[in-house]
Amino acid sequence: MEMQSELRNNTTNQVLSMFGGLLIGALVGAAAMLLYAPQSGEKTRDQIRQKNIEIRNMTTEAFEDAMAKTRQKASQIQGIVQKQTKSLEQSGQDVMQVLDQ
């Protein structure tokens, strides 16, 4: 009977030792994770905000550039159309003068 009690105590000690080891390992792992984490959540959120601002600025600049090019092209086309209109008007007046004679 004494042997069973000693065996039970020995098994209980082994189980407690195993759980104690697991607990210590988990704590050491959690501490290592915190120490070696690349950065905090706040830093990550700050980086995301900064990237958002950069992307918004790049998009705004690209839009403004596209609008400036569009305005320039529209101005060029307007100039060409005005020249062609004057040329057609002059041709029409020339034709009218020939017909009037």
C-alpha positions as CSV (number, residue, x, y, z in Angstrom):
1,M,0.0,0.0,0.0
2,E,2.8,2.3,0.8
3,M,4.3,1.6,-2.7
4,Q,1.0,2.6,-4.4
5,S,1.0,5.8,-2.5
6,E,4.6,6.5,-3.4
7,L,3.8,5.6,-7.0
8,R,0.8,8.0,-7.0
9,N,2.9,10.8,-5.5
10,N,5.6,10.2,-8.1
11,T,3.1,10.3,-11.0
12,T,1.4,13.4,-9.5
13,N,4.8,15.1,-9.2
14,Q,5.7,14.2,-12.8
15,V,2.3,15.6,-14.1
16,L,2.8,18.8,-12.0
17,S,6.4,19.1,-13.3
18,M,5.1,18.7,-16.9
19,F,2.4,21.3,-16.5
20,G,4.8,23.6,-14.7
21,G,7.3,23.3,-17.6
22,L,4.5,24.0,-20.1
23,L,3.4,27.1,-18.2
24,I,7.0,28.4,-17.9
25,G,7.6,27.7,-21.6
26,A,4.4,29.5,-22.5
27,L,5.4,32.5,-20.4
28,V,8.9,32.6,-21.9
29,G,7.4,32.3,-25.4
30,A,5.0,35.1,-24.8
31,A,7.7,37.3,-23.4
32,A,9.9,36.6,-26.4
33,M,7.1,37.4,-28.7
34,L,6.6,40.7,-27.1
35,L,10.3,41.5,-27.1
36,Y,10.8,40.5,-30.7
37,A,7.6,41.8,-32.2
38,P,8.5,44.1,-35.1
39,Q,6.5,47.0,-33.8
40,S,3.4,47.9,-31.8
41,G,-0.1,48.1,-33.2
42,E,0.0,51.9,-32.8
43,K,3.1,52.1,-34.9
44,T,1.5,49.9,-37.5
45,R,-1.6,52.1,-37.6
46,D,0.6,55.2,-37.9
47,Q,2.3,53.6,-40.9
48,I,-1.0,52.8,-42.5
49,R,-2.2,56.5,-42.0
50,Q,1.1,57.8,-43.5
51,K,0.7,55.4,-46.5
52,N,-2.9,56.6,-46.9
53,I,-1.7,60.2,-47.0
54,E,1.0,59.4,-49.5
55,I,-1.4,57.5,-51.8
56,R,-4.0,60.3,-51.6
57,N,-1.3,62.9,-52.4
58,M,0.0,60.8,-55.3
59,T,-3.6,60.4,-56.6
60,T,-4.3,64.1,-56.3
61,E,-1.1,65.0,-58.2
62,A,-1.8,62.4,-60.9
63,F,-5.4,63.8,-61.3
64,E,-4.1,67.4,-61.4
65,D,-1.5,66.4,-64.0
66,A,-4.1,64.7,-66.1
67,M,-6.5,67.7,-65.9
68,A,-3.7,70.1,-66.9
69,K,-2.8,67.9,-69.9
70,T,-6.5,67.6,-70.8
71,R,-6.9,71.4,-70.6
72,Q,-3.8,71.9,-72.8
73,K,-5.0,69.4,-75.4
74,A,-8.5,71.0,-75.4
75,S,-6.9,74.4,-75.9
76,Q,-4.9,73.1,-78.8
77,I,-8.0,71.5,-80.4
78,Q,-9.9,74.7,-79.9
79,G,-7.2,76.7,-81.7
80,I,-7.2,74.2,-84.6
81,V,-11.0,74.3,-84.8
82,Q,-11.0,78.1,-84.8
83,K,-8.4,78.2,-87.6
84,Q,-10.4,75.7,-89.7
85,T,-13.6,77.6,-89.0
86,K,-12.0,80.9,-90.2
87,S,-10.7,79.1,-93.2
88,L,-14.1,77.6,-94.1
89,E,-15.7,81.0,-93.5
90,Q,-13.2,82.6,-95.8
91,S,-13.8,79.9,-98.4
92,G,-17.5,80.4,-98.1
93,Q,-17.2,84.1,-98.6
94,D,-15.0,83.6,-101.6
95,V,-17.5,81.2,-103.1
96,M,-20.3,83.7,-102.5
97,Q,-18.3,86.5,-104.2
98,V,-17.7,84.3,-107.2
99,L,-21.4,83.4,-107.4
100,D,-22.5,87.1,-107.0
101,Q,-20.4,88.1,-110.0
